[in-house]
Amino acid sequence: MRIISLFLLLLSQVSYAQSSSIKSVLQQIDFKKDTVESVFIWVADNIRYDVKKLNKLKETPIAKRQNQRSISPEEHRAALINDALKNKKGVCEEYAAVFDALVKALGYEAYIVDGYTKKQNGNINRKIGHAWNAVKVNGTWKLYDATWGAGYVVEGKRFDKEYKPQWYAVEPGEMIKTHMPFDPLWQLITPITYHDFENNKRVVTDKKNISPEALSEYLEQDEKLQMESQMKRSQEMGDGTSLLKRWRKDLAQNISRHGINSKVDDLNAANERFSQGVKYFNGFIAAQKKQFKGKKYALGVTKSNLEAAKVEVAAALEVYNSVEVEDRKGKRQVDDAIDSGNKLLSEIDRALVYLAKQK
């Protein structure tokens, strides 16, 4: 009888606990100034821009960068924070991740904004995106770019450290002159289109700020609704750079795979139960080869193991059947898991009939 192998969904994730390094940093910061400003100054002063990593990222296609990741977003961000604090260097995602973690540890509501930028001369950075921060302070959301606040890169070769306070608590009407979020909501004003941003159309700096209630409503949505609203807002703003196209493609994939992603814990537990069922069933195979001789392979023990296998596999199947996913690859994976489970249940039933005939 062929031993059935376990189908793995490759959705292993670990819980993201606050890094102990963050607690250590908070003890180092001089909080004589405003709390958030003290954090901003510390990050800008203590993290050097990693020019080598920047150039490597520019040379690596976005799709390849993402395919190289075998960990969850939470694990990836935790790794960024730990590496940045350990090595005291990083690119924009490290700056943004560290700043975000620090202010959240102090009790502030915060968000990492992803998008792309342009220089003061109007040239768009088309090779690599950018990350900055939004923090809610005294009921008002404000924007921060600790990366640009730390200094600047000269001709792509070296980093010149120079603190630039103008990137602390930037007014939305000023930030949009150089920073375009993929999600227009994080312009924090009546949004301008990607086209106008990229073609240096004059920005009306007195545009009305978005209400805190609108941001709260978005942040209170479940994950899938958040992603769907991001996509809707983005599409309403028209087309933009290839970076925007890639972001939308990834977002669409995440939306379609949400049925799997939102049940990671349940699926991991189901996989463990399926695995246990396979072990019990394989025990039957081993007992059959031993002709059910010996205490370990006795008919009564083998029957109990098979019955336990049936319970474990049935429980796993119940979870697999509850998952709804639109993504073609994800649906195929779930369908394969269900097919494997049903086949194993059939094998278990046949094995139980076979045992009943033994004396």
C-alpha positions in Angstrom: 0.0 0.0 0.0 1.4 3.4 -1.0 2.2 5.8 1.9 0.5 9.1 1.4 2.7 12.1 1.9 1.6 15.3 3.6 0.7 18.3 1.4 2.2 21.4 3.0 0.7 24.8 2.3 3.9 26.7 2.9 2.2 29.3 5.1 4.4 29.0 8.1 4.3 32.3 10.1 5.6 33.2 13.6 4.1 35.7 15.9 5.9 39.0 15.8 7.0 40.0 19.3 8.5 43.4 20.0 12.2 43.2 19.7 14.1 43.5 22.9 16.4 45.9 21.0 13.6 48.4 20.8 13.3 48.5 24.6 17.1 49.0 24.8 17.0 51.9 22.4 14.2 53.6 24.3 16.5 53.6 27.3 19.2 55.3 25.3 17.1 58.2 23.9 17.3 61.6 25.5 13.7 62.7 25.8 14.4 66.3 26.7 12.7 67.4 23.5 9.2 66.4 22.3 8.9 62.6 22.5 8.4 61.9 18.8 11.1 64.4 17.8 13.5 62.7 20.2 12.9 59.4 18.5 13.2 61.0 15.1 16.6 62.6 16.0 17.9 59.3 17.5 17.0 57.3 14.3 18.5 59.9 12.0 21.6 60.2 14.1 22.2 56.5 14.8 21.4 54.8 11.5 23.7 55.3 8.6 22.4 54.9 5.0 23.6 51.7 3.4 24.7 52.7 0.0 25.8 49.2 -1.0 22.4 47.8 -0.2 20.7 50.6 -2.2 22.8 49.9 -5.3 22.1 46.2 -4.9 18.4 46.8 -4.7 18.5 49.0 -7.8 20.2 46.2 -9.7 17.7 43.5 -8.6 14.3 43.3 -10.2 11.4 43.9 -7.8 9.8 40.5 -8.6 13.0 38.7 -7.8 13.5 40.6 -4.5 10.1 39.5 -3.4 10.5 35.9 -4.6 13.7 35.6 -2.5 11.7 36.2 0.7 10.6 33.0 2.4 9.3 34.6 5.5 6.2 36.5 6.5 5.9 40.3 6.4 6.0 40.4 10.2 9.2 38.3 10.3 10.7 40.4 7.5 10.1 43.7 9.4 11.4 42.2 12.7 14.6 41.2 10.9 14.9 44.7 9.4 14.7 46.2 12.8 17.1 43.9 14.4 19.7 44.2 11.6 19.4 48.0 11.5 19.9 48.3 15.3 22.7 45.8 15.3 24.7 47.1 12.3 23.5 50.8 12.7 22.8 51.0 9.0 20.0 50.4 6.5 17.9 51.9 3.6 14.5 53.6 3.8 12.6 50.5 4.9 14.9 50.0 7.9 14.7 53.7 8.9 10.9 53.5 8.6 10.6 50.2 10.4 12.7 51.3 13.4 11.0 54.7 13.7 7.6 53.0 13.5 8.5 50.4 16.2 9.9 53.0 18.5 6.9 55.4 18.4 4.4 52.5 18.7 6.3 51.2 21.8 5.7 54.7 23.3 2.0 54.3 22.7 1.5 56.3 19.5 -0.7 55.2 16.6 1.6 54.9 13.6 1.7 53.7 10.0 4.5 53.0 7.5 3.8 54.6 4.2 5.0 53.0 0.9 5.4 54.9 -2.3 7.9 56.6 -4.5 9.7 60.0 -4.7 11.2 62.6 -6.8 14.1 65.0 -6.4 13.7 68.7 -5.9 14.5 69.1 -9.6 11.4 67.0 -10.4 13.1 63.8 -11.6 11.2 60.7 -10.6 13.1 57.9 -8.9 11.8 55.0 -11.1 14.1 52.2 -10.0 13.2 51.8 -6.3 10.3 52.8 -4.1 10.5 54.6 -0.8 9.1 54.2 2.8 8.3 56.9 5.3 6.1 57.3 8.3 2.8 58.7 9.6 2.2 59.2 13.3 -0.9 60.4 15.1 0.1 63.1 17.5 -2.5 64.9 19.7 -5.3 63.7 17.4 -3.6 64.8 14.1 -1.7 62.6 11.7 1.7 64.0 10.7 4.4 62.8 8.2 8.0 62.0 8.8 11.0 60.8 6.7 13.8 59.8 8.9 15.8 58.6 5.9 15.9 62.0 4.3 16.3 63.5 7.7 19.6 61.6 8.3 21.5 63.0 5.3 21.9 62.3 1.6 23.6 60.0 -0.9 26.2 61.6 -3.2 26.3 60.3 -6.8 25.2 56.9 -5.5 28.6 56.3 -4.0 28.7 57.6 -0.4 26.4 58.8 2.3 26.9 62.2 3.8 25.4 62.5 7.2 23.6 65.8 7.8 20.6 66.2 10.0 17.7 67.8 8.1 14.9 68.8 10.5 12.6 69.8 7.6 11.6 66.1 7.2 10.2 66.0 10.8 6.4 66.5 11.1 6.1 67.6 7.5 2.9 69.3 6.4 1.0 67.1 3.9 1.0 69.9 1.3 4.8 70.0 1.5 5.4 66.3 1.6 3.4 65.6 -1.6 5.8 67.8 -3.6 8.4 65.0 -3.3 6.6 62.0 -1.8 3.8 60.1 -3.6 2.2 57.3 -1.5 0.9 54.3 -3.5 -2.3 54.6 -1.5 -3.6 58.2 -2.0 -5.1 58.1 1.5 -1.7 58.7 3.0 -1.2 62.0 1.1 -3.4 63.2 4.1 -4.9 65.8 1.8 -7.4 66.0 -1.0 -5.3 63.8 -3.3 -3.5 64.7 -6.5 -3.1 62.2 -9.3 0.1 60.2 -10.0 0.2 61.9 -13.4 0.2 65.3 -11.9 2.9 64.3 -9.4 5.1 62.8 -12.1 4.7 65.7 -14.5 5.4 68.3 -11.9 2.1 70.0 -12.0 1.9 72.7 -9.4 0.6 71.4 -6.1 -1.9 73.6 -4.3 -0.5 73.6 -0.8 -3.7 74.7 0.9 -5.5 71.5 -0.1 -7.9 70.4 2.7 -6.4 67.9 5.1 -8.1 64.5 5.3 -10.2 64.1 8.5 -8.8 61.9 11.3 -12.1 60.1 11.2 -11.5 58.9 7.6 -8.1 57.5 8.6 -9.6 55.8 11.7 -12.4 54.3 9.6 -9.8 52.8 7.2 -7.5 51.5 10.0 -10.5 49.8 11.8 -11.4 47.8 8.6 -10.4 44.2 8.4 -7.4 43.4 6.3 -9.2 42.4 3.1 -11.4 45.5 3.2 -8.3 47.7 3.7 -6.6 46.1 0.7 -9.7 46.5 -1.5 -10.1 50.2 -0.5 -6.4 50.8 -1.2 -6.9 49.4 -4.7 -10.0 51.4 -5.3 -8.4 54.7 -4.2 -5.3 54.0 -6.3 -7.2 53.2 -9.4 -9.3 56.3 -9.1 -6.0 58.3 -9.3 -5.1 56.9 -12.7 -1.9 55.3 -13.8 1.7 56.0 -12.8 5.2 54.5 -12.8 6.2 50.8 -13.1 6.6 50.9 -9.3 2.9 51.6 -9.0 2.0 48.9 -11.4 4.1 46.4 -9.4 2.5 47.5 -6.2 -1.0 47.1 -7.6 -0.1 43.6 -9.0 1.1 42.5 -5.6 -1.9 44.0 -3.9 -4.3 42.2 -6.3 -2.5 38.9 -5.5 -2.8 39.5 -1.8 -6.5 40.3 -2.1 -7.1 37.1 -4.1 -5.1 35.0 -1.6 -6.7 36.5 1.5 -8.8 33.4 2.1 -5.5 31.6 2.8 -3.6 34.5 4.4 -6.4 35.3 6.9 -6.5 31.7 8.2 -2.8 31.0 8.5 -3.0 29.9 12.2 -6.0 27.6 11.4 -4.2 26.1 8.4 -1.0 25.6 10.3 -2.9 23.8 13.0 -4.7 21.7 10.3 -1.4 20.8 8.7 -0.1 19.6 12.1 -3.3 17.4 12.5 -2.9 16.1 8.9 0.7 15.3 9.6 -0.2 13.4 12.8 -2.9 11.5 10.9 -0.2 10.5 8.3 2.0 9.2 11.1 -0.8 7.1 12.6 -1.5 5.7 9.2 2.1 5.0 8.5 2.1 3.1 11.8 -0.5 0.8 10.3 1.8 0.2 7.3 4.6 -0.8 9.6 2.3 -3.1 11.7 1.1 -4.8 8.5 4.7 -5.5 7.5 5.3 -7.0 10.9 2.1 -9.1 10.5 0.8 -7.4 13.7 3.2 -9.3 15.8 4.6 -7.8 19.0 3.0 -5.4 21.5 3.7 -2.3 19.5 2.1 -3.7 16.4 -0.8 -5.6 17.9 -4.2 -5.5 16.2 -5.8 -3.5 19.0 -3.1 -0.9 19.1 -3.1 -0.6 15.3 -6.9 -0.2 15.2 -6.7 2.6 17.8 -4.1 4.3 15.8 -6.1 4.1 12.6 -9.2 5.5 14.4 -7.1 8.4 15.7 -5.7 8.9 12.2 -9.3 9.3 10.9 -10.1 11.9 13.6 -7.0 13.9 12.8 -7.4 13.9 9.0 -11.2 14.7 9.2 -10.4 17.7 11.4 -7.8 18.9 9.0 -10.2 18.5 6.1 -12.9 20.6 7.8 -10.4 23.5 7.9 -9.3 23.0 4.3 -12.9 23.0 3.1 -13.7 26.2 5.0 -11.1 28.2 3.1 -12.3 30.4 0.2 -9.6 31.7 -2.1 -9.8 33.4 -5.5 -6.1 33.2 -6.5 -5.6 30.3 -9.0 -2.4 29.0 -7.4 -3.7 29.2 -3.9 -7.0 27.5 -4.9 -5.0 24.7 -6.5 -3.0 24.3 -3.3 -6.1 24.1 -1.2 -7.8 21.7 -3.6 -4.7 19.5 -3.6 -4.8 19.4 0.2 -8.5 18.4 0.1 -7.9 15.8 -2.5 -5.0 14.3 -0.4 -7.1 14.3 2.7 -10.0 12.5 1.0 -7.7 9.9 -0.4 -6.1 9.3 3.0 -9.6 8.9 4.6 -10.5 6.3 2.0 -7.2 4.5 2.7 -7.9 4.6 6.4 -11.4 3.2 5.9 -10.1 0.3 3.8 -7.4 -0.4 6.4 -10.1 -0.6 9.1 -12.1 -3.1 7.1 -8.9 -5.0 6.5 -8.1 -5.1 10.2 -11.7 -6.3 11.1 -11.0 -9.4 9.0 -7.8 -10.3 10.9 -7.7 -12.8 13.7 
